[in-house]
């Protein structure tokens, strides 16, 4: 088995260096899942379960929610139930769904009180929330410490106001690993916080690594997930990689960590206090990462609460006698005007009769008027063909279905234990991908599994500033995963340092999923599409439903730590100034965890590339200020301004790396499939022919 190592005791053996190819991958069972054309949730969650997840998340936003749930505050619980059932999707919160949510909320409340951590949107992937206080008697709070450091940091690449509001104070895309350019200690040796620039007497020569993947890969015309078809391969970069710092676990405290190599673009000599705060923040993230990480060959953190591959449609072919009579009218030899009048009146009564509510209608026919009686004039009621046509519309609308309830095929207690969660309310039509009877989730304990190796973390500190002349932050334009495949990001933590004079900021999440149409069965495909929360579409329409599920958003509260696996896509939503005549800001620290089953090239293996770090050290070591006039000192420094990399070149490389990230985001977006629930029953031969004709367009089912 290939051994990855970057500890500096020997040659560097990590992807892209030594004998390890850049695109080296561990099998899914030996690494964590990620969302860069790798893991998708399957089967798709039902619309009722999604409503339950959103309801539970909304409840946990309420002040004192845990006390109300644990103490069974009937007044508060009744109010939450009314709010849930009176909304636009209130029909989804049935009595069974509410009872399940209450039972789950009680368990969440107890866990919240015991551990200070709360899982929301927890299906195969989950978001972990934690309120983290990093202040003590001996050091200032993280907020005060970071604000002091922010004043000293300044923006490394300041942007003109009011057009760009992002200030990335610590930006991993500045001075990244650049293949074929960055000087790397490939034969051994390591940097350290005490000697990250290397003494001249000990300095080994950093060497240029070979270009690891040949010419840059371009996205082919049609992208698919199958290896060699351009999808996964296009998520790599043979030009750039972020440089994580090394994090070691303490010998004395299992949950304590220390940063063992410099954070890229954060000078360890000048920001020691911030380093200590980052260490404590990483230590606080480890238990959250344990909760949300899962292996690539599993079904994720949680099984579905409602598992179904179909739904039952009632009254689908009702009033057969009436329709037979209308369909075969007139029978000239025996039918009379009186008989037709009787049949017409029966039809009028049927057409004017009650209908199920729209959410229960298997096919609501939204293009038809609410009152079908209005479709015919008095004269047209004497035309049997027209009466028959309107009666058919009525029969279509009277066919009804129910969203499957939780607790039918397995109980809440069984679900909590992962027992019998493979039993579906409506079983698979074809068991092409059978569900395991029991849910198998392998526990993760980073502090034990990787105690000796430690972790690798990419640090980013961002401040979003808005001013009265441009009072709205429009949010991020696209949902995205984190990093390139080279970076091997497994999970992310986001800590909210400060929210100052802004309306509530929120982070939204969505997940790619999968529907195997061959497993589905329903008399009325549109009803099943409603059960699975898939928008209806016609083959001639352009907006075919994509294989993505929008979960909702969580608030960015000051002092809150959010953690999620890289299987989720996230997007920062819009916010604005609260007081329009005063400036405001949102300050965030983002910690991206490199999958610790890998080791990648880190700041342990790359001496700093920042010119100002080397120039300041050289100036001090040579005593230039004591030996030369100031103008000569500046002249000497000016001759060194382009080594190792000038600020101008670093900015150019940063922009190129941002383009790489955008390219990969588009590749991932292009590979998202489309759901075909409307095209049932599934036919393999038809699917094959449609794929051949429509490849690159709509896709017959998500690939």
C-alpha positions as CSV (number, residue, x, y, z in Angstrom):
1,X,0.0,0.0,0.0
2,X,1.3,3.5,-0.9
3,X,2.6,5.4,2.1
4,X,2.2,9.2,2.2
5,X,4.7,11.2,4.3
6,X,5.7,14.8,4.6
7,X,7.4,14.8,8.0
8,X,10.7,15.9,6.6
9,X,12.7,12.9,7.9
10,X,13.1,11.7,4.3
11,X,12.1,12.5,0.7
12,X,8.7,14.1,0.3
13,X,6.2,11.4,-0.6
14,X,2.8,13.1,-1.2
15,X,0.6,13.5,-4.3
16,X,2.5,15.3,-7.0
17,X,5.9,14.6,-5.5
18,X,8.3,11.7,-5.4
19,X,6.7,8.6,-6.8
20,X,3.1,9.6,-6.0
21,X,1.0,10.8,-8.9
22,X,-0.9,14.1,-8.5
23,X,-4.3,12.4,-8.8
24,X,-3.5,9.6,-6.4
25,X,-6.7,8.6,-4.6
26,X,-7.5,6.2,-1.8
27,X,-10.4,3.8,-2.2
28,X,-13.7,5.2,-0.8
29,X,-13.6,2.9,2.2
30,X,-10.2,4.3,3.2
31,X,-11.0,8.1,3.1
32,X,-13.8,10.5,3.9
33,X,-16.5,11.4,1.3
34,X,-16.4,14.7,-0.6
35,X,-18.6,16.4,-3.1
36,X,-16.2,17.1,-6.0
37,X,-17.9,14.6,-8.3
38,X,-17.7,11.9,-5.7
39,X,-20.5,11.5,-3.2
40,X,-24.2,12.1,-3.8
41,X,-27.1,11.4,-1.4
42,X,-29.2,8.5,-2.4
43,X,-32.1,8.0,-2.3
44,X,-33.5,11.5,-2.6
45,X,-35.2,12.7,0.6
46,X,-39.0,13.1,0.5
47,X,-40.6,16.5,0.6
48,X,-42.1,15.7,4.0
49,X,-38.7,14.8,5.5
50,X,-37.2,18.0,4.1
51,X,-40.1,19.9,5.8
52,X,-39.3,18.2,9.0
53,X,-35.6,19.0,8.8
54,X,-36.4,22.7,8.1
55,X,-38.9,22.8,11.0
56,X,-36.4,21.4,13.5
57,X,-33.8,23.8,12.4
58,X,-36.2,26.7,12.7
59,X,-37.2,25.6,16.2
60,X,-33.5,25.5,17.3
61,X,-33.1,29.2,16.3
62,X,-35.7,30.2,18.9
63,X,-34.4,31.5,22.3
64,X,-34.8,28.9,25.0
65,X,-35.9,26.2,22.6
66,X,-34.2,23.5,24.5
67,X,-36.0,24.4,27.8
68,X,-39.4,24.5,26.0
69,X,-38.8,21.0,24.5
70,X,-37.3,19.3,27.5
71,X,-39.9,20.9,30.0
72,X,-42.7,20.3,27.5
73,X,-43.9,23.9,27.5
74,X,-47.4,23.2,26.0
75,X,-48.1,26.8,25.1
76,X,-44.8,27.3,23.2
77,X,-45.0,23.9,21.6
78,X,-48.6,24.6,20.5
79,X,-47.5,27.9,19.0
80,X,-44.6,26.2,17.0
81,X,-47.1,23.6,15.8
82,X,-49.5,26.3,14.6
83,X,-46.7,28.2,12.8
84,X,-45.6,25.0,11.1
85,X,-49.0,23.8,9.9
86,X,-50.3,27.2,8.8
87,X,-47.4,27.9,6.5
88,X,-47.4,27.2,2.7
89,X,-46.1,23.7,3.3
90,X,-48.1,23.1,6.5
91,X,-49.8,20.0,5.1
92,X,-46.4,18.3,5.3
93,X,-46.3,18.5,9.1
94,X,-48.7,15.8,9.8
95,X,-49.4,14.6,13.4
96,X,-46.9,11.7,12.8
97,X,-44.3,14.1,11.5
98,X,-44.8,16.5,14.4
99,X,-44.5,13.7,17.0
100,X,-41.3,12.5,15.3
101,X,-39.9,16.0,15.3
102,X,-40.7,16.5,19.0
103,X,-39.0,13.2,19.9
104,X,-35.9,14.1,17.9
105,X,-35.8,17.7,19.2
106,X,-35.8,16.3,22.8
107,X,-32.7,14.2,22.0
108,X,-31.1,17.2,20.3
109,X,-31.8,19.4,23.3
110,X,-30.3,17.0,25.7
111,X,-27.2,16.6,23.5
112,X,-27.0,20.4,23.2
113,X,-26.9,20.7,26.9
114,X,-24.4,17.9,27.4
115,X,-21.9,18.7,24.6
116,X,-22.7,22.2,23.4
117,X,-23.2,20.9,19.9
118,X,-26.2,20.6,17.7
119,X,-26.8,18.8,14.4
120,X,-29.2,20.4,11.9
121,X,-30.1,19.4,8.4
122,X,-28.7,16.0,9.5
123,X,-29.3,13.4,6.8
124,X,-26.4,11.7,5.0
125,X,-24.6,14.9,5.6
126,X,-25.1,17.2,8.5
127,X,-24.3,20.7,9.8
128,X,-22.9,21.0,13.3
129,X,-23.5,24.1,15.4
130,X,-21.5,25.0,18.5
131,X,-21.3,28.1,20.6
132,X,-17.6,28.5,21.3
133,X,-16.2,30.8,23.9
134,X,-12.4,31.1,23.5
135,X,-11.8,33.6,26.3
136,X,-10.3,33.0,29.7
137,X,-8.7,34.9,32.5
138,X,-5.2,34.8,31.1
139,X,-5.9,36.0,27.5
140,X,-8.4,38.3,25.8
141,X,-11.4,36.9,24.0
142,X,-10.9,35.8,20.4
143,X,-13.0,38.7,19.2
144,X,-10.8,41.2,20.9
145,X,-7.7,39.4,19.9
146,X,-8.7,39.0,16.3
147,X,-9.8,42.6,16.0
148,X,-6.4,43.8,17.4
149,X,-4.7,41.5,14.9
150,X,-6.9,42.7,12.0
151,X,-5.8,46.3,12.6
152,X,-2.2,45.1,12.2
153,X,-2.8,42.7,9.3
154,X,-4.5,44.9,6.8
155,X,-5.7,43.5,3.5
156,X,-2.9,41.7,1.7
157,X,-4.4,42.7,-1.6
158,X,-6.6,45.7,-0.8
159,X,-9.6,46.4,-3.0
160,X,-11.0,49.8,-4.0
161,X,-14.3,50.7,-2.3
162,X,-17.2,50.6,-2.8
163,X,-17.0,48.0,-5.5
164,X,-15.4,45.0,-3.7
165,X,-16.3,44.4,-0.1
166,X,-14.2,41.3,0.6
167,X,-11.0,41.7,2.6
168,X,-9.3,38.4,2.9
169,X,-6.9,39.2,5.7
170,X,-5.3,35.7,5.6
171,X,-5.9,34.3,2.1
172,X,-4.7,30.8,1.3
173,X,-4.8,31.7,-2.4
174,X,-2.0,34.1,-1.9
175,X,1.4,32.4,-2.2
176,X,0.0,28.9,-2.8
177,X,2.0,25.9,-3.9
178,X,2.7,26.5,-7.6
179,X,3.9,23.3,-9.3
180,X,7.2,23.8,-11.2
181,X,7.8,27.1,-9.4
182,X,7.6,26.9,-5.7
183,X,10.8,25.9,-3.9
184,X,9.9,22.7,-2.0
185,X,12.1,20.6,0.4
186,X,11.6,17.5,-1.6
187,X,14.7,15.6,-0.2
188,X,13.8,16.2,3.4
189,X,14.0,18.8,6.1
190,X,11.2,20.9,7.6
191,X,10.3,24.4,8.6
192,X,9.2,25.2,12.1
193,X,7.5,28.0,13.9
194,X,10.9,28.9,15.5
195,X,12.9,28.6,12.3
196,X,10.5,28.9,9.4
197,X,12.9,31.0,7.3
198,X,15.9,28.7,7.8
199,X,19.3,29.9,9.1
200,X,21.7,30.4,6.2
201,X,24.2,27.9,7.6
202,X,21.5,25.1,7.6
203,X,19.5,26.2,4.5
204,X,19.0,23.3,2.1
205,X,18.2,24.1,-1.5
206,X,14.5,23.9,-2.2
207,X,14.0,22.2,-5.6
208,X,11.4,22.6,-8.3
209,X,9.0,19.7,-8.3
210,X,8.3,18.1,-11.7
211,X,5.1,19.3,-13.4
212,X,2.9,16.4,-12.2
213,X,0.1,16.0,-14.7
214,X,1.3,17.1,-18.1
215,X,-0.4,19.9,-20.0
216,X,-3.4,21.6,-18.2
217,X,-6.5,19.6,-18.7
218,X,-9.4,21.2,-20.5
219,X,-13.0,20.3,-20.0
220,X,-14.3,18.1,-22.9
221,X,-17.5,19.0,-24.7
222,X,-19.6,16.5,-22.7
223,X,-18.9,15.8,-19.1
224,X,-19.8,12.6,-17.3
225,X,-19.0,11.0,-14.0
226,X,-17.5,7.9,-15.5
227,X,-13.6,7.8,-15.2
228,X,-12.0,9.1,-18.3
229,X,-15.0,11.0,-19.5
230,X,-13.8,14.5,-18.3
231,X,-15.7,15.0,-15.1
232,X,-13.6,14.0,-12.1
233,X,-10.4,14.5,-14.1
234,X,-11.3,18.2,-14.6
235,X,-11.5,18.8,-10.9
236,X,-7.7,18.6,-10.5
237,X,-5.3,21.4,-11.1
238,X,-1.8,20.7,-12.3
239,X,-0.8,24.2,-11.5
240,X,-1.9,25.1,-7.9
241,X,-2.6,23.7,-4.4
242,X,-3.4,25.5,-1.1
243,X,-0.7,25.1,1.5
244,X,-2.2,23.9,4.8
245,X,-0.4,24.2,8.2
246,X,0.5,21.2,10.3
247,X,-1.5,20.7,13.5
248,X,-0.3,18.3,16.2
249,X,-2.2,16.9,19.1
250,X,-0.9,17.6,22.6
251,X,0.8,14.8,24.5
252,X,-1.0,15.8,27.7
253,X,-4.5,16.7,26.6
254,X,-6.2,14.6,23.9
255,X,-8.3,17.5,22.7
256,X,-5.6,20.1,22.8
257,X,-3.6,21.0,19.7
258,X,-0.7,23.2,18.6
259,X,0.1,24.6,15.2
260,X,3.5,23.0,14.2
261,X,4.2,24.9,10.9
262,X,3.4,28.5,9.9
263,X,-0.1,29.4,8.7
264,X,0.4,30.6,5.1
265,X,0.3,34.4,5.0
266,X,0.2,34.8,8.7
267,X,3.7,35.6,10.1
268,X,4.2,33.5,13.3
269,X,6.6,36.0,14.8
270,X,4.3,38.9,14.6
271,X,1.0,37.2,15.4
272,X,1.7,34.8,18.3
273,X,-1.6,35.7,20.0
274,X,-3.6,35.0,17.0
275,X,-1.9,31.6,16.5
276,X,-2.9,30.7,20.1
277,X,-6.5,31.6,19.3
278,X,-6.4,29.6,16.1
279,X,-5.1,26.5,18.0
280,X,-8.0,26.8,20.4
281,X,-10.5,27.2,17.5
282,X,-9.1,24.1,15.7
283,X,-9.3,22.1,19.0
284,X,-13.0,23.2,19.3
285,X,-13.6,22.1,15.7
286,X,-12.3,18.5,16.2
287,X,-15.4,17.2,18.1
288,X,-17.6,18.9,15.5
289,X,-15.7,17.3,12.6
290,X,-16.1,13.9,14.4
291,X,-19.8,14.4,14.2
292,X,-20.1,15.2,10.5
293,X,-17.4,13.2,8.7
294,X,-18.2,9.9,7.1
295,X,-16.5,7.4,4.8
296,X,-16.9,7.4,1.1
297,X,-18.4,3.9,0.9
298,X,-21.2,4.5,3.4
299,X,-24.7,5.9,3.3
300,X,-23.6,8.9,5.4
301,X,-24.3,10.1,8.9
302,X,-28.0,9.4,9.2
303,X,-30.4,7.2,7.3
304,X,-33.6,8.7,5.8
305,X,-36.5,9.2,8.2
306,X,-38.9,8.3,5.4
307,X,-37.8,5.7,2.8
308,X,-40.0,5.2,-0.2
309,X,-39.8,4.3,-3.9
310,X,-43.4,5.0,-4.7
311,X,-46.7,6.2,-3.5
312,X,-50.3,5.0,-3.6
313,X,-52.8,7.0,-5.8
314,X,-56.5,6.7,-4.9
315,X,-59.5,7.2,-7.1
316,X,-57.3,7.0,-10.1
317,X,-60.0,5.5,-12.4
318,X,-63.1,6.3,-10.4
319,X,-66.7,6.4,-11.7
320,X,-66.0,3.8,-14.3
321,X,-69.7,3.4,-15.2
322,X,-70.2,7.1,-15.8
323,X,-67.1,7.3,-18.0
324,X,-68.0,4.2,-20.0
325,X,-71.4,5.7,-20.8
326,X,-69.9,9.1,-21.8
327,X,-67.2,7.5,-23.8
328,X,-69.6,5.4,-25.9
329,X,-72.3,8.0,-26.4
330,X,-74.3,8.2,-28.6
331,X,-75.7,4.8,-29.3
332,X,-78.2,5.9,-31.9
333,X,-80.4,2.9,-31.9
334,X,-81.4,2.9,-28.2
335,X,-80.4,6.3,-26.7
336,X,-83.0,9.0,-26.3
337,X,-82.9,12.7,-25.4
338,X,-84.2,11.8,-21.9
339,X,-81.4,9.3,-21.4
340,X,-78.8,11.9,-22.5
341,X,-80.3,14.5,-20.2
342,X,-80.0,12.1,-17.2
343,X,-76.4,11.2,-18.2
344,X,-75.5,14.9,-18.7
345,X,-76.9,15.9,-15.3
346,X,-75.0,13.1,-13.6
347,X,-71.9,14.3,-15.3
348,X,-72.6,17.9,-14.3
349,X,-73.0,16.8,-10.7
350,X,-69.8,14.9,-10.9
351,X,-67.8,17.8,-12.5
352,X,-69.2,20.3,-10.0
353,X,-68.5,18.0,-7.0
354,X,-65.7,18.3,-4.4
355,X,-62.0,17.8,-5.1
356,X,-59.1,17.0,-2.7
357,X,-56.9,20.0,-1.7
358,X,-54.4,20.8,-4.4
359,X,-51.5,19.4,-2.4
360,X,-53.2,16.0,-2.4
361,X,-54.1,16.0,-6.1
362,X,-52.0,13.5,-8.0
363,X,-52.3,15.8,-11.1
364,X,-53.6,19.3,-10.2
365,X,-53.8,20.5,-13.8
366,X,-52.7,24.1,-13.0
367,X,-53.4,25.2,-16.6
368,X,-57.1,24.5,-16.1
369,X,-59.5,26.9,-14.3
370,X,-60.3,26.1,-10.6
371,X,-64.0,25.7,-11.5
372,X,-64.1,23.3,-14.5
373,X,-67.8,24.0,-15.0
374,X,-66.7,27.4,-16.5
375,X,-65.0,25.6,-19.4
376,X,-68.3,24.9,-21.2
377,X,-70.9,27.3,-22.4
378,X,-74.6,26.3,-22.0
379,X,-74.7,25.1,-25.7
380,X,-71.5,23.1,-25.3
381,X,-73.1,21.0,-22.5
382,X,-75.1,19.3,-25.2
383,X,-71.9,18.1,-26.9
384,X,-71.1,14.7,-25.5
385,X,-67.4,14.8,-26.5
386,X,-66.8,18.1,-24.7
387,X,-68.6,16.9,-21.6
388,X,-66.6,13.7,-21.6
389,X,-63.3,15.8,-21.9
390,X,-64.2,18.0,-18.9
391,X,-65.2,14.9,-16.9
392,X,-61.8,13.4,-17.6
393,X,-60.2,16.6,-16.2
394,X,-62.3,16.2,-13.1
395,X,-61.4,12.6,-12.6
396,X,-57.7,13.5,-13.0
397,X,-58.1,16.1,-10.2
398,X,-60.0,13.8,-7.9
399,X,-57.2,11.2,-7.9
400,X,-55.3,11.8,-4.7
401,X,-52.3,10.7,-2.8
402,X,-50.7,11.1,0.6
403,X,-47.1,12.0,1.4
404,X,-45.7,8.9,3.3
405,X,-45.4,9.5,7.0
406,X,-42.4,8.7,9.3
407,X,-42.7,5.8,11.7
408,X,-44.4,3.5,9.3
409,X,-41.7,1.1,8.2
410,X,-39.5,1.7,11.2
411,X,-39.9,3.6,14.5
412,X,-38.0,6.6,15.7
413,X,-36.1,4.5,18.2
414,X,-35.1,2.1,15.5
415,X,-34.1,5.0,13.3
416,X,-32.0,6.4,16.1
417,X,-30.2,3.1,16.5
418,X,-29.9,2.6,12.7
419,X,-32.0,-0.6,12.8
420,X,-34.3,-1.7,10.0
421,X,-33.9,1.7,8.3
422,X,-33.6,-0.1,4.9
423,X,-37.3,-1.1,5.1
424,X,-39.2,1.1,2.7
425,X,-42.8,2.3,2.9
426,X,-43.1,1.4,-0.8
427,X,-40.4,-1.0,-1.9
428,X,-38.1,-0.6,-4.9
429,X,-39.5,-1.7,-8.3
430,X,-36.1,-3.1,-9.3
431,X,-33.5,-3.6,-6.6
432,X,-30.6,-2.4,-8.7
433,X,-29.1,-0.7,-5.7
434,X,-30.7,-2.4,-2.7
435,X,-30.7,-0.6,0.7
436,X,-28.9,-2.3,3.6
437,X,-31.4,-3.4,6.2
438,X,-29.5,-1.6,8.9
439,X,-27.6,1.7,8.7
440,X,-23.9,1.3,9.2
441,X,-22.1,4.5,10.3
442,X,-18.4,4.1,11.2
443,X,-17.6,6.5,14.2
444,X,-14.9,9.0,13.6
445,X,-12.4,10.1,16.3
446,X,-9.8,12.3,14.8
447,X,-7.9,12.8,18.0
448,X,-7.4,9.1,18.3
449,X,-7.2,7.9,14.7
450,X,-4.6,10.6,13.8
451,X,-3.0,11.3,17.1
452,X,0.5,10.6,15.8
453,X,0.2,12.0,12.3
454,X,-1.8,15.1,13.3
455,X,-4.0,17.1,11.0
456,X,-3.5,19.6,8.1
457,X,-5.7,22.7,8.1
458,X,-6.1,25.5,5.6
459,X,-6.8,28.8,7.4
460,X,-8.6,31.8,6.0
461,X,-9.6,35.0,7.7
462,X,-12.1,37.2,5.9
463,X,-13.7,40.5,6.8
464,X,-16.7,41.7,4.7
465,X,-17.0,45.5,5.1
466,X,-20.0,47.5,3.9
467,X,-20.4,51.2,4.0
468,X,-23.2,53.7,3.6
469,X,-22.2,54.4,0.0
470,X,-22.7,50.7,-0.8
471,X,-24.9,49.4,2.0
472,X,-25.8,45.9,0.6
473,X,-23.6,42.8,0.4
474,X,-25.3,40.8,-2.3
475,X,-24.0,37.4,-1.1
476,X,-22.2,34.8,-3.0
477,X,-23.5,34.1,-6.5
478,X,-23.1,30.3,-6.5
479,X,-23.2,27.3,-4.2
480,X,-19.8,25.7,-4.0
481,X,-17.8,23.0,-2.5
482,X,-14.4,23.8,-0.9
483,X,-11.1,23.7,-2.8
484,X,-9.8,21.7,-5.7
485,X,-9.3,17.9,-5.7
486,X,-5.6,18.6,-5.0
487,X,-6.5,20.2,-1.7
488,X,-8.5,17.1,-0.6
489,X,-10.8,19.1,1.7
490,X,-12.9,16.8,3.8
491,X,-14.7,19.3,6.1
492,X,-14.9,23.0,6.9
493,X,-15.5,25.0,10.1
494,X,-16.6,28.6,10.0
495,X,-16.3,30.8,13.1
496,X,-18.1,34.1,13.4
497,X,-15.8,36.5,15.1
498,X,-17.9,39.7,14.7
499,X,-21.2,40.8,13.3
500,X,-21.3,44.6,13.6
501,X,-24.2,46.8,12.4
502,X,-25.5,44.3,9.8
503,X,-28.8,42.5,9.3
504,X,-28.7,38.8,10.2
505,X,-26.3,37.0,7.9
506,X,-27.0,33.4,6.9
507,X,-25.2,30.5,5.3
508,X,-27.3,28.3,2.9
509,X,-26.7,24.7,2.1
510,X,-27.7,22.3,-0.8
511,X,-26.7,18.7,-1.6
512,X,-26.4,16.8,-4.7
513,X,-28.5,13.6,-4.7
514,X,-29.5,10.7,-6.9
515,X,-32.7,9.2,-8.1
516,X,-32.5,5.8,-9.8
517,X,-35.6,5.9,-11.9
518,X,-35.6,2.1,-12.4
519,X,-36.4,1.7,-8.7
520,X,-39.5,3.9,-8.8
521,X,-43.1,3.0,-9.4
522,X,-46.3,5.0,-9.3
523,X,-49.5,5.1,-11.4
524,X,-49.2,8.9,-11.6
525,X,-45.5,9.9,-11.9
526,X,-46.3,13.5,-11.0
527,X,-47.6,12.4,-7.6
528,X,-44.3,10.6,-7.0
529,X,-42.4,13.7,-8.2
530,X,-44.3,15.7,-5.5
531,X,-43.4,13.1,-2.8
532,X,-39.8,13.3,-3.8
533,X,-39.8,17.1,-4.0
534,X,-39.0,17.1,-7.8
535,X,-40.5,19.9,-9.9
536,X,-42.6,18.8,-12.8
537,X,-41.4,19.4,-16.3
538,X,-42.1,18.4,-19.9
539,X,-39.5,17.0,-22.3
540,X,-39.7,20.1,-24.5
541,X,-38.9,22.5,-21.6
542,X,-35.4,23.8,-20.8
543,X,-35.6,24.0,-17.0
544,X,-35.4,20.3,-16.2
545,X,-35.1,19.6,-12.5
546,X,-31.5,19.2,-11.5
547,X,-30.4,16.6,-9.0
548,X,-29.9,19.1,-6.2
549,X,-31.8,19.5,-2.9
550,X,-31.9,22.9,-1.2
551,X,-31.9,22.4,2.6
552,X,-32.2,26.0,3.8
553,X,-29.9,28.3,5.8
554,X,-28.5,28.7,9.3
555,X,-27.7,32.0,11.0
556,X,-24.2,33.3,11.4
557,X,-24.3,34.3,15.0
558,X,-21.4,36.0,16.7
559,X,-19.4,33.3,18.7
560,X,-21.0,30.5,16.7
561,X,-18.9,27.7,15.1
562,X,-20.5,26.0,12.1
563,X,-19.0,22.8,10.7
564,X,-20.0,20.7,7.7
565,X,-18.5,18.0,5.4
566,X,-17.4,18.9,1.9
567,X,-20.3,16.9,0.6
568,X,-22.5,19.9,1.3
569,X,-22.4,23.0,-1.0
570,X,-22.7,26.3,0.7
571,X,-23.4,29.9,-0.2
572,X,-23.2,33.1,1.9
573,X,-26.5,34.9,1.6
574,X,-27.2,38.6,1.2
575,X,-27.2,41.1,4.2
576,X,-27.2,44.9,4.5
577,X,-26.4,47.7,7.0
578,X,-28.7,47.8,10.0
579,X,-28.0,51.5,10.6
580,X,-27.6,52.9,7.1
581,X,-25.4,55.8,8.1
582,X,-22.8,53.8,9.9
583,X,-20.3,51.2,8.5
584,X,-20.6,47.5,9.4
585,X,-18.7,44.3,9.0
586,X,-18.8,40.5,9.2
587,X,-15.6,38.9,10.3
588,X,-15.1,35.2,9.7
589,X,-12.4,32.5,10.3
590,X,-12.7,29.5,8.0
591,X,-10.8,26.3,8.8
592,X,-10.7,23.7,6.0
593,X,-9.7,20.2,7.1
594,X,-7.5,18.2,4.7
595,X,-8.6,14.6,4.7
596,X,-6.2,13.2,7.3
597,X,-6.1,9.8,5.5
598,X,-3.9,11.7,3.0
599,X,-0.8,13.8,3.6
600,X,-0.2,16.7,1.1
601,X,2.6,19.2,0.7
602,X,2.2,21.8,3.5
603,X,4.0,24.7,5.0
604,X,6.2,22.2,6.8
605,X,7.7,21.4,3.4
606,X,7.7,24.9,1.8
607,X,9.8,27.8,3.2
608,X,7.7,31.0,3.1
609,X,7.5,32.6,-0.3
610,X,6.6,36.1,1.0
611,X,9.3,38.6,0.0
612,X,8.6,40.9,2.9
613,X,9.2,38.1,5.4
614,X,12.6,37.3,3.9
615,X,13.5,40.9,3.4
616,X,12.8,41.8,7.0
617,X,14.7,38.9,8.4
618,X,17.7,39.6,6.1
619,X,17.7,43.3,7.1
620,X,17.7,42.4,10.8
621,X,20.3,39.6,10.5
622,X,22.7,41.7,8.5
623,X,22.2,44.7,10.8
624,X,21.7,47.0,7.8
625,X,20.1,49.7,9.7
626,X,23.1,50.1,12.0
627,X,25.7,49.8,9.1
628,X,24.1,51.8,6.3
629,X,22.3,55.0,5.7
630,X,18.5,54.6,5.4
631,X,18.5,55.4,1.6
632,X,21.1,52.7,1.0
633,X,19.1,50.2,3.1
634,X,16.1,50.9,0.9
635,X,18.2,50.5,-2.2
636,X,19.4,47.1,-1.0
637,X,15.9,46.0,-0.2
638,X,14.7,47.2,-3.6
639,X,17.1,44.8,-5.3
640,X,15.6,41.9,-3.3
641,X,11.9,42.8,-3.9
642,X,11.3,40.0,-6.5
643,X,12.6,37.2,-4.4
644,X,11.3,34.5,-3.8
645,X,8.1,36.0,-5.4
646,X,7.2,39.6,-5.8
647,X,3.9,40.9,-4.6
648,X,2.8,41.7,-8.1
649,X,3.5,38.1,-9.3
650,X,1.8,36.7,-6.2
651,X,-1.3,38.7,-7.0
652,X,-1.2,37.4,-10.6
653,X,-0.9,33.8,-9.3
654,X,-3.8,34.4,-6.9
655,X,-6.1,35.5,-9.7
656,X,-5.1,32.5,-11.8
657,X,-5.9,30.2,-8.8
658,X,-9.3,31.9,-8.4
659,X,-10.0,31.2,-12.1
660,X,-9.0,27.5,-11.4
661,X,-11.6,27.4,-8.6
662,X,-14.2,28.9,-10.8
663,X,-13.4,26.5,-13.6
664,X,-13.8,23.5,-11.2
665,X,-17.1,24.9,-9.8
666,X,-18.4,25.0,-13.4
667,X,-17.2,21.5,-14.1
668,X,-19.0,20.2,-11.0
669,X,-22.1,22.2,-11.9
670,X,-22.0,20.8,-15.4
671,X,-21.9,17.2,-14.2
672,X,-25.0,17.5,-12.0
673,X,-27.7,15.2,-13.4
674,X,-31.4,15.7,-13.9
675,X,-34.3,13.8,-12.3
676,X,-36.7,12.0,-14.6
677,X,-39.5,11.0,-12.2
678,X,-42.0,12.3,-14.8
679,X,-40.8,9.6,-17.3
680,X,-42.1,6.5,-15.6
681,X,-42.3,3.6,-15.9
682,X,-38.5,3.4,-16.5
683,X,-37.4,1.6,-19.6
684,X,-33.8,0.7,-19.9
685,X,-33.8,0.5,-23.7
686,X,-35.5,3.9,-24.0
687,X,-33.1,5.3,-21.4
688,X,-30.1,4.2,-23.5
689,X,-31.4,5.7,-26.7
690,X,-32.3,9.0,-25.0
691,X,-28.8,9.2,-23.4
692,X,-27.3,8.7,-26.8
693,X,-29.4,11.5,-28.4
694,X,-29.5,13.9,-25.6
695,X,-26.1,13.6,-23.9
696,X,-24.9,16.9,-22.7
697,X,-28.5,18.2,-22.8
698,X,-31.0,16.9,-20.2
699,X,-29.8,13.4,-19.5
700,X,-32.3,10.6,-19.0
701,X,-31.3,10.1,-15.4
702,X,-28.7,11.7,-13.2
703,X,-25.5,10.0,-14.2
